[in-house]
Amino acid sequence: MNAPSKPRKPFDKSKLPSRHVTVGPARSPHRSYYYAMGLTEEQINRPFVGVVSCWNEAAPCNIALMRQAQSVKKGVDEAGGTPREFCTITVTDGIAMGHQGMKSSLISREVIADSIELTMRGHCYDAIVGIAGCDKSLPGIMMSMIRLNVPSVFMYGGSILPGRFKGRDVTVVDVFEGVGMHSAGRMSDEDLHELECVACPSAGSCGGQFTANTMAMVSEAIGLALPGSAGAPAPYESRDHYGLESGRAVMQLVADGLRPREICSRKAFENAATIVAATGGSTNAALHLPAMAHEMGLDFDLFDVAAIFKRTPYIADLKPGGQFVAKDVYDIGGIPQIMKALLEGGYLHGDCLTVTGKTMEENLRPVKFNTDQKVVYPVSNPISPTGGVVGLKGSLAPDGGIVKVAGMKKLLFGGRALRLVGGGAVFAPGGPRQYKDGDIIVIRYEGPRGGPGMREMLSTTAALYGQGAGDKVALITDGRFSGATRGFCIGHVGPEAAVGGPIALVQNGDIITIEAEKGTLDLEVDRDELARRKKVWKAPDNPYRSGVLRKYAEQVGPARFGAVTHAGGKVEISCYADI
């Protein structure tokens, strides 16, 4: 363990937000509250650091976060700050999947960012360390850091350990696919039950290169997390070491005045998109990176992300398209191994600042690429020359779409549309197939506004694979897919159906052509016919007339720009950090 680092210069509280609640005779009532909680006068006079986690008992993704927060608090205290712990919500996709609860998932990202902003503003904290587990909590916390622009360090809570079933590593995705196998008579009741009992053996987020681990890699690549901190599985004691060091690091950032908006440059966002493509990461990154850039006031939409995907080699053989899980990456040296390969290949901007106060190139200088492993390939010998995720555009998707091609052998698909109005299930679990090989299943009115909430469809896509049809049908939606999805599954199609996008005009039997290599998605219907259909089309009514689902539907923007709900950094005239 390293010795506690000492700030290079003293803290000047006259320039920090916490002066508004701790300094001067007028703040005597405020200080009385701090004394009530056992703080000393010396602690009150220190910088206040918000230590936020998404701890809850909804799922294993989050149950280790409070433990790790204690290590962060210790690091903050040792380095001269006063930690103030609080929790925010998270909606765990694995539990929310396959029913109406999934409408809450993407919306929770905005609630997480907003709730952190409100807590920080209300109590005038000077800095933040954020600890996240499940999918939307990672971008939600990073969005709040950029929005508030106080010194910030992000820390991932760690992945789950892989389960073992019949001599092989398994994840929760195997269980979802097992449901499909069971419905097709390819798995017994006994085997399905055994699989569900062993698939998730520990605390931590889903172990494959699904959304949580994808965004964890983003946190290192964009510079908001300490190098190597995102790799260790949740149960490992090394997570507590990274918590301690994250607490110390944020105090150094306070001393140096280094803020997220100095770190999260456009180049940093390009680095983030690069690691998503190189690892066959979640298509959800094409929502989250634009949303994070929006907090900066940067123009960085789905097409910007897709352009980077197109020029990036796919080098990490990770589930769901590959063989390995997050623990395997950690065992070979962690995420810095991937970043080192990309940097040496000229695919990363090495001059980007990070929360260490050093550039990415400086952080990676001592790292040597491990050649004695099969998880990460050198860029000179990639799994494929272009990224594991591809952006699409065409007459069916003028505002774009996204597909994960990692592990796919077939990149061209053409077939007739099987229309499913309003996002009904493709089949009832355990029921008969309602599609034929060669069909293109269209699920619409599941976009940010139309859903509302842009549901993921892992239950559907995994069951398709379980039924043996994963490479025989395609699925297109204005909703989302899980990072665990594999196969010809295209999401984020825009404009969405609820605003009259072309996907709203598809009819049963229409021919759709998908060319992933070219990046095209076309509806083979002439313009006159589409114009005729548009004249008679009527937007469906939103059945949610009150509550958060209604509020979100009224506020949310297009998926192309991250499905955000406020105007963003571009119109900002005052920054919280400067109050």
C-alpha positions as CSV (number, residue, x, y, z in Angstrom):
1,M,0.0,0.0,0.0
2,N,1.3,3.4,-0.9
3,A,1.9,6.0,1.7
4,P,-0.8,8.7,1.9
5,S,-0.1,11.4,-0.7
6,K,0.2,15.0,0.5
7,P,-1.3,17.9,-1.4
8,R,1.3,20.0,-3.1
9,K,-0.4,23.2,-1.9
10,P,-2.7,24.1,1.0
11,F,-6.4,24.1,0.6
12,D,-8.0,27.5,0.2
13,K,-11.6,27.2,1.4
14,S,-12.4,30.7,0.3
15,K,-12.7,29.4,-3.2
16,L,-14.6,26.2,-2.5
17,P,-18.4,25.7,-2.5
18,S,-18.3,24.4,1.1
19,R,-17.4,27.9,2.4
20,H,-21.1,28.6,2.0
21,V,-22.0,26.2,4.8
22,T,-18.9,26.3,7.0
23,V,-17.2,29.7,7.1
24,G,-18.1,32.8,9.1
25,P,-20.5,33.7,11.9
26,A,-23.6,33.5,9.7
27,R,-22.9,29.8,9.3
28,S,-23.0,29.0,13.0
29,P,-26.3,27.1,12.6
30,H,-24.9,25.0,9.8
31,R,-21.8,24.1,11.8
32,S,-24.0,23.0,14.7
33,Y,-25.4,20.2,12.5
34,Y,-21.9,19.0,11.7
35,Y,-21.0,19.0,15.4
36,A,-24.2,16.9,16.0
37,M,-22.7,14.3,13.6
38,G,-19.4,14.1,15.5
39,L,-17.3,16.3,13.3
40,T,-14.5,18.3,14.9
41,E,-13.8,21.9,14.1
42,E,-10.7,20.9,12.2
43,Q,-12.8,18.5,10.0
44,I,-15.4,21.2,9.4
45,N,-12.6,23.4,8.1
46,R,-11.5,20.9,5.5
47,P,-12.9,20.5,2.0
48,F,-16.1,18.4,1.9
49,V,-16.0,15.5,-0.4
50,G,-19.3,13.8,-1.5
51,V,-18.8,10.0,-1.6
52,V,-21.8,8.6,-3.5
53,S,-22.6,5.0,-4.3
54,C,-25.5,3.3,-5.9
55,W,-25.7,0.7,-3.1
56,N,-28.9,-1.2,-2.8
57,E,-30.2,-4.7,-2.3
58,A,-31.9,-5.0,-5.7
59,A,-29.2,-7.2,-7.3
60,P,-25.6,-8.4,-6.8
61,C,-24.3,-5.5,-8.9
62,N,-24.6,-3.1,-6.0
63,I,-24.3,-4.9,-2.8
64,A,-20.5,-4.4,-2.4
65,L,-20.6,-0.7,-3.1
66,M,-21.1,0.5,0.5
67,R,-18.1,-1.5,1.7
68,Q,-15.9,0.1,-1.0
69,A,-17.2,3.5,0.0
70,Q,-15.7,3.1,3.4
71,S,-12.3,2.7,1.8
72,V,-12.8,5.8,-0.3
73,K,-13.8,7.7,2.9
74,K,-10.6,6.6,4.6
75,G,-8.5,7.8,1.6
76,V,-10.3,11.2,1.6
77,D,-9.7,11.6,5.4
78,E,-6.0,10.6,5.2
79,A,-5.4,13.1,2.4
80,G,-7.0,16.1,4.3
81,G,-10.6,16.0,3.3
82,T,-13.9,15.4,5.1
83,P,-15.9,12.7,3.4
84,R,-19.7,12.9,3.3
85,E,-21.3,9.7,2.2
86,F,-24.7,9.4,0.5
87,C,-26.5,7.0,-1.8
88,T,-28.5,7.4,-5.0
89,I,-30.8,5.0,-6.8
90,T,-30.1,2.5,-9.5
91,V,-32.4,0.2,-11.5
92,T,-30.8,-3.1,-12.2
93,D,-31.5,-4.3,-15.7
94,G,-31.3,-8.0,-15.0
95,I,-34.2,-7.7,-12.6
96,A,-36.1,-5.1,-14.7
97,M,-35.7,-7.2,-17.9
98,G,-38.6,-8.7,-19.8
99,H,-41.5,-6.7,-18.2
100,Q,-42.7,-3.2,-17.7
101,G,-40.0,-2.5,-15.2
102,M,-37.5,-2.0,-18.0
103,K,-39.1,1.3,-18.8
104,S,-37.5,2.5,-15.6
105,S,-33.9,1.6,-16.6
106,L,-32.7,4.4,-18.9
107,I,-34.7,7.0,-17.1
108,S,-32.8,6.0,-13.9
109,R,-29.6,7.4,-15.6
110,E,-31.1,10.9,-15.6
111,V,-32.5,10.5,-12.0
112,I,-29.0,9.4,-10.8
113,A,-27.3,12.4,-12.4
114,D,-30.0,14.8,-11.2
115,S,-30.0,13.4,-7.6
116,I,-26.3,13.7,-7.3
117,E,-26.4,17.3,-8.6
118,L,-29.2,18.2,-6.1
119,T,-27.3,16.6,-3.2
120,M,-24.0,18.3,-4.1
121,R,-25.7,21.7,-4.7
122,G,-27.9,21.5,-1.6
123,H,-24.9,20.8,0.7
124,C,-22.2,22.6,-1.1
125,Y,-19.7,19.7,-1.4
126,D,-16.4,20.5,-3.0
127,A,-15.5,17.3,-4.8
128,I,-16.9,13.9,-5.5
129,V,-16.0,10.2,-5.7
130,G,-18.7,8.1,-7.3
131,I,-19.0,4.3,-7.0
132,A,-21.2,2.5,-9.5
133,G,-22.4,-1.0,-10.2
134,C,-25.2,-1.6,-12.6
135,D,-25.4,-0.3,-16.2
136,K,-27.0,3.1,-16.0
137,S,-25.4,4.1,-12.8
138,L,-22.0,4.4,-14.5
139,P,-22.9,7.0,-17.1
140,G,-25.3,8.6,-14.6
141,I,-22.5,9.3,-12.1
142,M,-20.0,10.4,-14.8
143,M,-22.6,12.8,-16.3
144,S,-23.1,14.4,-12.9
145,M,-19.3,14.8,-12.5
146,I,-19.0,16.6,-15.8
147,R,-22.1,18.7,-15.1
148,L,-21.0,19.8,-11.6
149,N,-17.3,20.2,-12.7
150,V,-15.9,19.8,-9.3
151,P,-12.8,17.6,-8.8
152,S,-14.1,14.1,-9.4
153,V,-12.9,10.5,-9.4
154,F,-15.0,7.6,-10.7
155,M,-14.7,4.1,-9.4
156,Y,-16.4,0.9,-10.7
157,G,-17.6,-1.5,-8.0
158,G,-16.3,-4.5,-10.0
159,S,-17.7,-7.4,-11.9
160,I,-19.2,-10.6,-10.8
161,L,-17.2,-13.8,-10.8
162,P,-18.2,-16.3,-13.5
163,G,-20.3,-19.3,-12.6
164,R,-19.5,-22.9,-13.6
165,F,-21.9,-25.2,-15.4
166,K,-21.0,-28.5,-16.9
167,G,-17.3,-27.6,-17.0
168,R,-17.6,-24.2,-18.6
169,D,-17.8,-20.5,-17.4
170,V,-21.3,-19.1,-17.5
171,T,-22.9,-15.7,-17.0
172,V,-26.5,-14.6,-16.5
173,V,-26.8,-14.4,-20.3
174,D,-26.5,-18.2,-20.4
175,V,-29.6,-18.3,-18.2
176,F,-31.5,-16.0,-20.4
177,E,-30.5,-18.2,-23.4
178,G,-31.4,-21.2,-21.4
179,V,-35.0,-20.0,-21.1
180,G,-35.1,-20.1,-24.9
181,M,-33.5,-23.5,-25.1
182,H,-36.0,-24.7,-22.5
183,S,-38.9,-23.4,-24.5
184,A,-37.6,-25.2,-27.6
185,G,-37.2,-28.5,-25.7
186,R,-33.4,-28.2,-25.8
187,M,-32.9,-28.0,-22.1
188,S,-34.5,-29.9,-19.2
189,D,-36.2,-28.4,-16.2
190,E,-33.4,-29.8,-14.1
191,D,-30.6,-28.3,-16.1
192,L,-32.2,-24.9,-16.3
193,H,-32.6,-24.9,-12.5
194,E,-29.0,-26.0,-12.0
195,L,-27.9,-23.2,-14.4
196,E,-29.8,-20.5,-12.6
197,C,-28.4,-21.6,-9.3
198,V,-24.7,-21.4,-10.3
199,A,-24.6,-18.6,-12.9
200,C,-24.1,-15.7,-10.5
201,P,-21.8,-16.8,-7.6
202,S,-20.8,-13.5,-6.1
203,A,-21.4,-9.8,-5.7
204,G,-20.6,-7.6,-8.8
205,S,-22.0,-6.6,-12.2
206,C,-22.6,-8.9,-15.1
207,G,-19.2,-10.4,-16.0
208,G,-19.2,-10.2,-19.8
209,Q,-18.5,-7.2,-22.0
210,F,-22.0,-6.0,-21.4
211,T,-23.0,-2.4,-20.5
212,A,-21.5,-2.2,-17.0
213,N,-18.1,-3.5,-18.0
214,T,-18.1,-1.5,-21.2
215,M,-18.7,1.8,-19.3
216,A,-16.2,0.7,-16.7
217,M,-13.6,0.6,-19.4
218,V,-14.9,4.0,-20.6
219,S,-14.2,5.4,-17.2
220,E,-10.5,4.6,-17.5
221,A,-10.2,5.5,-21.2
222,I,-11.9,8.9,-20.7
223,G,-9.6,9.6,-17.8
224,L,-12.1,9.8,-14.9
225,A,-10.9,6.6,-13.1
226,L,-7.6,5.6,-11.7
227,P,-5.7,3.3,-14.1
228,G,-6.5,-0.4,-13.4
229,S,-9.3,0.5,-11.0
230,A,-12.1,-0.9,-13.2
231,G,-10.7,-4.4,-13.6
232,A,-10.8,-6.2,-10.3
233,P,-13.9,-8.3,-9.6
234,A,-16.2,-7.0,-6.8
235,P,-15.3,-9.6,-4.2
236,Y,-11.5,-9.0,-4.4
237,E,-9.8,-7.1,-1.6
238,S,-7.9,-5.1,-4.2
239,R,-11.1,-3.1,-4.8
240,D,-10.7,-1.6,-1.3
241,H,-7.2,-0.6,-2.2
242,Y,-8.5,1.3,-5.3
243,G,-11.1,2.9,-3.1
244,L,-8.5,4.2,-0.7
245,E,-6.4,5.5,-3.6
246,S,-9.4,7.1,-5.3
247,G,-10.1,9.0,-2.0
248,R,-6.5,10.2,-1.9
249,A,-6.6,11.1,-5.6
250,V,-9.6,13.3,-5.4
251,M,-7.9,15.4,-2.7
252,Q,-4.9,15.9,-5.0
253,L,-7.3,17.1,-7.7
254,V,-8.8,19.6,-5.2
255,A,-5.3,20.8,-4.4
256,D,-4.4,21.1,-8.1
257,G,-7.7,22.5,-9.2
258,L,-8.1,19.8,-11.9
259,R,-11.7,19.4,-13.0
260,P,-13.6,16.9,-15.2
261,R,-14.1,19.3,-18.1
262,E,-10.3,19.7,-18.4
263,I,-10.1,15.9,-18.6
264,C,-13.1,15.0,-20.7
265,S,-12.0,16.7,-24.0
266,R,-13.2,15.6,-27.4
267,K,-10.1,13.5,-27.7
268,A,-11.0,11.8,-24.5
269,F,-14.4,11.0,-25.8
270,E,-12.8,9.5,-28.9
271,N,-10.6,7.4,-26.7
272,A,-13.7,6.2,-24.9
273,A,-15.5,5.2,-28.1
274,T,-12.3,3.5,-29.3
275,I,-12.2,1.1,-26.3
276,V,-15.9,0.3,-26.8
277,A,-15.3,-0.8,-30.4
278,A,-12.0,-2.6,-29.6
279,T,-13.7,-4.8,-27.0
280,G,-17.0,-5.5,-28.8
281,G,-18.7,-3.4,-26.1
282,S,-22.3,-2.6,-25.5
283,T,-24.3,-0.7,-28.1
284,N,-25.6,1.3,-25.1
285,A,-22.3,3.2,-25.2
286,A,-23.7,5.0,-28.3
287,L,-26.3,6.5,-26.0
288,H,-24.2,7.2,-23.0
289,L,-21.2,8.8,-24.6
290,P,-23.3,11.4,-26.4
291,A,-25.2,12.1,-23.2
292,M,-21.9,12.6,-21.3
293,A,-20.6,14.8,-24.1
294,H,-23.8,16.8,-23.9
295,E,-22.9,17.8,-20.3
296,M,-19.7,19.2,-21.7
297,G,-21.5,21.1,-24.4
298,L,-19.7,19.0,-27.1
299,D,-21.2,17.9,-30.3
300,F,-20.6,14.1,-30.2
301,D,-23.6,12.1,-31.4
302,L,-24.2,8.6,-32.6
303,F,-22.6,9.2,-36.0
304,D,-19.4,10.5,-34.3
305,V,-19.3,7.4,-32.2
306,A,-20.0,5.2,-35.2
307,A,-17.1,6.8,-37.2
308,I,-14.7,5.8,-34.5
309,F,-16.2,2.3,-34.3
310,K,-15.6,1.9,-38.0
311,R,-11.8,2.7,-37.9
312,T,-11.0,0.7,-34.7
313,P,-9.9,-2.9,-34.7
314,Y,-11.7,-5.4,-32.6
315,I,-9.0,-7.0,-30.3
316,A,-10.6,-8.3,-27.1
317,D,-12.3,-11.8,-27.3
318,L,-15.0,-11.1,-24.7
319,K,-18.5,-12.4,-24.2
320,P,-21.2,-12.2,-25.5
321,G,-19.5,-12.5,-28.9
322,G,-16.3,-14.0,-27.7
323,Q,-15.0,-16.4,-25.0
324,F,-13.8,-14.5,-22.0
325,V,-15.2,-12.4,-19.1
326,A,-14.1,-9.4,-17.1
327,K,-12.2,-11.5,-14.6
328,D,-10.0,-12.9,-17.5
329,V,-9.1,-9.3,-18.5
330,Y,-8.1,-8.6,-14.9
331,D,-6.0,-11.8,-14.7
332,I,-3.9,-10.8,-17.7
333,G,-3.1,-7.3,-16.4
334,G,-6.4,-5.4,-16.6
335,I,-7.8,-2.7,-18.8
336,P,-4.4,-1.0,-19.2
337,Q,-3.4,-4.0,-21.3
338,I,-6.1,-3.2,-23.8
339,M,-5.3,0.5,-23.7
340,K,-1.6,-0.1,-24.1
341,A,-2.2,-2.2,-27.3
342,L,-4.5,0.6,-28.7
343,L,-2.0,3.3,-27.8
344,E,1.0,1.6,-29.4
345,G,-1.1,0.9,-32.5
346,G,-1.9,4.7,-32.8
347,Y,-5.6,4.3,-31.9
348,L,-5.6,6.4,-28.7
349,H,-4.8,10.0,-28.0
350,G,-2.0,9.7,-25.4
351,D,-1.9,13.4,-24.6
352,C,-5.2,13.4,-22.8
353,L,-5.2,14.3,-19.1
354,T,-6.4,11.9,-16.5
355,V,-7.4,12.0,-12.8
356,T,-3.8,11.0,-11.9
357,G,-2.7,14.5,-13.1
358,K,-0.7,12.7,-15.8
359,T,-1.5,12.1,-19.4
360,M,-2.7,8.7,-20.6
361,E,0.6,8.1,-22.3
362,E,2.4,8.7,-19.0
363,N,0.1,6.4,-17.1
364,L,0.6,3.6,-19.6
365,R,4.4,4.1,-20.0
366,P,5.3,1.4,-17.4
367,V,2.8,-1.1,-18.8
368,K,4.1,-3.9,-21.0
369,F,1.7,-5.7,-23.3
370,N,1.3,-9.3,-22.1
371,T,1.9,-11.6,-25.1
372,D,1.4,-14.8,-23.0
373,Q,-2.5,-14.7,-23.1
374,K,-5.4,-15.2,-25.6
375,V,-7.9,-12.6,-24.2
376,V,-6.5,-9.4,-25.9
377,Y,-4.9,-9.5,-29.4
378,P,-2.3,-7.1,-30.7
379,V,-3.7,-4.5,-33.1
380,S,-1.3,-6.0,-35.7
381,N,-3.4,-9.2,-35.5
382,P,-6.9,-8.2,-34.6
383,I,-9.9,-10.5,-34.4
384,S,-11.4,-8.2,-37.1
385,P,-10.1,-5.0,-38.7
386,T,-13.1,-2.9,-37.7
387,G,-14.8,-2.5,-34.4
388,G,-17.1,-4.9,-32.7
389,V,-19.9,-2.4,-32.8
390,V,-21.1,-0.7,-36.0
391,G,-23.3,2.3,-36.7
392,L,-25.9,2.1,-39.5
393,K,-27.7,4.7,-41.6
394,G,-30.2,4.5,-44.4
395,S,-33.8,5.0,-45.5
396,L,-35.1,3.1,-42.4
397,A,-32.8,4.9,-40.1
398,P,-32.0,8.5,-41.2
399,D,-30.9,9.3,-37.7
400,G,-28.9,6.2,-37.4
401,G,-29.0,2.8,-35.7
402,I,-26.4,0.6,-34.0
403,V,-25.5,-3.1,-34.0
404,K,-22.9,-5.3,-32.2
405,V,-21.1,-7.4,-34.8
406,A,-18.5,-9.0,-32.5
407,G,-18.5,-12.7,-33.1
408,M,-20.9,-12.5,-36.0
409,K,-20.0,-14.3,-39.3
410,K,-22.8,-13.0,-41.3
411,L,-22.8,-9.2,-41.9
412,L,-25.4,-9.0,-44.7
413,F,-29.1,-9.7,-44.0
414,G,-32.1,-9.2,-46.2
415,G,-35.7,-10.4,-45.5
416,R,-39.3,-9.6,-45.0
417,A,-40.5,-7.6,-42.1
418,L,-42.6,-9.2,-39.4
419,R,-44.4,-6.3,-37.9
420,L,-45.0,-6.3,-34.1
421,V,-47.0,-3.2,-33.2
422,G,-46.1,-1.5,-29.9
423,G,-43.3,-3.7,-28.9
424,G,-45.1,-6.9,-27.9
425,A,-43.0,-9.9,-27.1
426,V,-41.7,-11.9,-30.0
427,F,-43.1,-15.0,-28.3
428,A,-44.3,-16.0,-24.9
429,P,-41.5,-17.8,-23.0
430,G,-42.3,-21.4,-23.3
431,G,-44.6,-20.9,-26.2
432,P,-44.3,-21.7,-29.9
433,R,-42.1,-19.7,-32.4
434,Q,-44.1,-16.9,-34.1
435,Y,-41.5,-16.2,-36.8
436,K,-39.7,-18.0,-39.6
437,D,-36.0,-18.2,-40.6
438,G,-35.1,-15.2,-42.7
439,D,-37.7,-12.9,-41.0
440,I,-36.7,-9.5,-39.8
441,I,-38.6,-8.8,-36.6
442,V,-39.5,-5.1,-36.1
443,I,-40.3,-3.9,-32.6
444,R,-41.3,-0.3,-32.5
445,Y,-42.8,2.4,-30.3
446,E,-40.0,1.5,-27.8
447,G,-37.9,4.6,-28.3
448,P,-37.1,7.2,-25.6
449,R,-40.4,9.0,-26.1
450,G,-42.6,6.2,-27.4
451,G,-41.7,3.5,-24.8
452,P,-41.4,5.6,-22.9
453,G,-38.0,4.7,-21.5
454,M,-36.4,2.8,-24.4
455,R,-36.6,-0.7,-23.1
456,E,-33.8,-3.3,-23.5
457,M,-34.8,-6.7,-25.0
458,L,-32.3,-9.2,-23.7
459,S,-35.1,-11.6,-22.8
460,T,-36.2,-11.6,-26.5
461,T,-32.7,-11.8,-28.1
462,A,-31.4,-14.4,-25.7
463,A,-34.4,-16.5,-26.2
464,L,-34.0,-16.3,-30.0
465,Y,-30.5,-17.8,-29.5
466,G,-31.8,-20.3,-27.2
467,Q,-34.4,-21.4,-29.8
468,G,-31.6,-21.9,-32.3
469,A,-32.5,-18.8,-34.4
470,G,-29.9,-16.3,-33.3
471,D,-28.2,-16.3,-36.8
472,K,-31.4,-17.0,-38.8
473,V,-33.5,-13.9,-38.0
474,A,-32.7,-10.2,-37.5
475,L,-34.4,-7.8,-35.0
476,I,-34.8,-4.1,-35.5
477,T,-36.1,-1.7,-33.0
478,D,-36.2,2.0,-31.9
479,G,-35.6,0.6,-28.4
480,R,-32.4,-0.8,-27.0
481,F,-30.5,-4.0,-26.6
482,S,-28.6,-5.2,-23.7
483,G,-24.8,-5.2,-23.8
484,A,-25.3,-8.9,-23.5
485,T,-27.2,-9.2,-26.7
486,R,-25.6,-11.0,-29.7
487,G,-26.8,-11.6,-33.2
488,F,-28.2,-9.4,-35.9
489,C,-30.0,-7.0,-33.5
490,I,-30.2,-3.4,-34.5
491,G,-31.3,-0.8,-31.9
492,H,-31.6,3.0,-31.5
493,V,-33.3,3.3,-34.9
494,G,-34.1,7.0,-35.4
495,P,-36.2,8.9,-35.8
496,E,-38.2,6.7,-33.5
497,A,-41.7,5.5,-34.4
498,A,-43.4,7.7,-31.8
499,V,-42.4,10.8,-33.8
500,G,-43.3,9.4,-37.2
501,G,-39.9,8.0,-38.2
502,P,-39.7,5.5,-41.1
503,I,-39.8,2.6,-38.7
504,A,-43.4,3.6,-37.9
505,L,-44.3,3.1,-41.5
506,V,-43.0,-0.5,-41.9
507,Q,-45.7,-3.0,-42.9
508,N,-45.7,-6.7,-42.6
509,G,-43.9,-8.2,-45.7
510,D,-41.8,-5.1,-46.5
511,I,-38.3,-6.0,-47.6
512,I,-35.5,-4.6,-45.4
513,T,-31.8,-4.8,-46.2
514,I,-29.0,-4.7,-43.7
515,E,-25.4,-4.4,-44.7
516,A,-23.3,-4.1,-41.6
517,E,-20.0,-3.8,-43.4
518,K,-21.2,-0.8,-45.4
519,G,-23.1,0.6,-42.4
520,T,-26.5,0.7,-44.2
521,L,-30.1,-0.1,-43.1
522,D,-32.7,0.4,-45.8
523,L,-36.4,-0.1,-46.2
524,E,-37.1,-1.2,-49.8
525,V,-40.3,0.8,-50.3
526,D,-40.5,3.7,-52.7
527,R,-40.9,7.2,-51.5
528,D,-44.4,7.7,-52.9
529,E,-45.7,4.7,-51.0
530,L,-44.0,5.9,-47.8
531,A,-45.5,9.3,-48.2
532,R,-48.9,7.7,-48.6
533,R,-48.5,5.7,-45.4
534,K,-47.3,8.8,-43.6
535,K,-50.5,10.7,-44.4
536,V,-52.6,8.1,-42.7
537,W,-50.3,7.4,-39.8
538,K,-51.3,8.6,-36.4
539,A,-49.1,8.8,-33.3
540,P,-50.2,6.4,-30.6
541,D,-51.4,7.8,-27.3
542,N,-49.0,7.6,-24.3
543,P,-50.9,5.6,-21.7
544,Y,-48.8,7.0,-18.9
545,R,-50.5,10.2,-18.1
546,S,-48.7,11.1,-14.9
547,G,-45.6,10.3,-12.9
548,V,-42.0,10.0,-14.1
549,L,-42.8,8.1,-17.3
550,R,-45.0,10.9,-18.5
551,K,-42.5,13.6,-17.5
552,Y,-39.7,11.7,-19.2
553,A,-41.6,11.3,-22.4
554,E,-42.3,15.0,-22.5
555,Q,-38.7,16.0,-21.9
556,V,-36.5,13.4,-23.6
557,G,-34.7,14.0,-26.9
558,P,-33.6,11.7,-29.7
559,A,-31.5,8.6,-29.1
560,R,-29.0,10.0,-31.7
561,F,-28.0,12.7,-29.2
562,G,-28.0,10.4,-26.1
563,A,-31.7,10.6,-25.1
564,V,-31.1,13.5,-22.8
565,T,-33.6,15.6,-20.8
566,H,-32.0,19.1,-20.5
567,A,-30.3,21.7,-22.5
568,G,-26.7,20.7,-21.5
569,G,-23.4,22.4,-21.1
570,K,-23.7,24.3,-24.4
571,V,-26.2,26.8,-22.9
572,E,-24.7,26.9,-19.4
573,I,-23.7,30.4,-18.1
574,S,-22.8,29.4,-14.5
575,C,-21.1,26.3,-13.2
576,Y,-21.7,24.8,-9.8
577,A,-18.0,24.5,-9.1
578,D,-17.7,28.2,-9.3
579,I,-20.5,29.2,-6.9
